[in-house]
Amino acid sequence: MLILCYFLYIILLEVEKKIMQLTLENTNTKSDKLPFSRTNPFQAKVLKNINLNGTGSTKETRHIELSLKGSGLTYNPGDALGIVPSNDPELVAAILEEMQWDEEAVVTVGKKGETLTLKEALTDYFEITLLTRKILQQAATLTENSELQNLVLAENADQLKEYCYGRDLLDMLRGFGPWKASAQDIVLLLRKMTPRLYSIASSIAANPDEVHLTIGAVRYTAHDRERKGVASILCAERVQEGEMLPVFVQANKHFHLPETQDKDIIMVGPGTGIAPFRSFIQERAVNKAPGRSWLFFGDQHAKVDFLYQKELENYLQDGILTRIETAFSRDTDQKVYVQHKMLEYSKELFEWFENGAYFYVCGDKERMAKDVNEALITVIEKEGVMSREAAEAYLKDMQKQGRYQRDVY
């Protein structure tokens, strides 16, 4: 009997040991496969990277297709894709040269005391293209430069704000030396790199395991130097087909298609603002949505700047798009924008509103979105034969119902 109990005890020990081993294996598997997110981006393979603008255009708009295969990531029309970018190697090299720093020197970054080489930190970890009041104020303690000491005084807040606009770390280092600071002192001033968000330009139902983007390359001259957008120029100049981009999906609960597919939709998306509407149209095409779709698109020249022209014309021909109105501002003596086209078709627009249509606008926040909002009020006021106050209340009511949605930046 004792021998039997001993054998049973041994067997129970082995079973317990096996259970613990399996539990550990499962835990390791789970930790190895954390969901991809802002803090754990997925390395997406670039399948396609092309310029949508024709020869002679003053713009460069990249159409980028990325593989999400194996990521488990999904998205809805209206969501955004985050790109975790890296800084321009030429700008990093210029900073290292200006300060005569050793690129292999080790610096501490982040609250957990992670260490990186100086080149890695400036390339992948820190924002080096943006200056803030706080950065300049802290930098003033690391130099005896009287110009900077004066600039950060409370009474010069407006001048400080003006200085920061359009300047970067290299400008500051060149302008306010000599510095009594180490590389570690300088990088401690900087903010961590923030991901850049772009409206998704595809429907996952139409493109399984893929996500598409429409990105305008940002290039401009300011303060006697050429400037480049961090993520847009990474995509335009340095990321080739077959290479990887670290990405994550950012849900946008305030910009989405109507819950029922029989609702009409009106989309205003000039330039890269077309991106989410390409997603909307693809989704409706797959689902054979009975609701009508009306697109307002605008850019500079019809010949070289009509983004996704053939696609959109095919959708129109197939009846997936009911109407397209275009506004190419540089093709006529008088500049015509999307808001002018809205006013031109005010009667039909108001009829769509009265029929329960949803209205969407995507793109430039500062001017375009404001002009479109103003045009909307004018349309409602005129066609609804009501006062401006009543027209504004009508539009607010549309907003409350989720029938007026904006994705502006």
Secondary structure, DSSP 8 states (H G I E B T S, - for coil): -HHHHHHHHHHHHHHHHHHHHHHHHHHHHHHHT----SSS-EEEEEEEEEE-S-TT-S--EEEEEEE-TTT-----TT-EEEE-----HHHHHHHHHHHT--TT-EEEETTTTEEEEHHHIIIIIB--S---HHHHHHHGGGB--HHHHHHTSGGGHHHHHHHHTT--HHHHHHHS--B---HHHHHTTS-B---EEEEB-S-TTTSTTEEEEEEE--EEEETTEEEE-HHHHIIIII--TT-EEEEEEE--TTS---SSTTS-EEEE--GGGGHHHHHHHHHHHHHT--S-EEEEEEES-HHHH-TTHHHHHHHHHTTSS-EEEEEETTSSSS---HHHHHHHTHHHHHHHHHTT-EEEEEE-TTTHHHHHHHHHHHHHHHHTT--HHHHHHHHHHHHHTT-EEEEE-
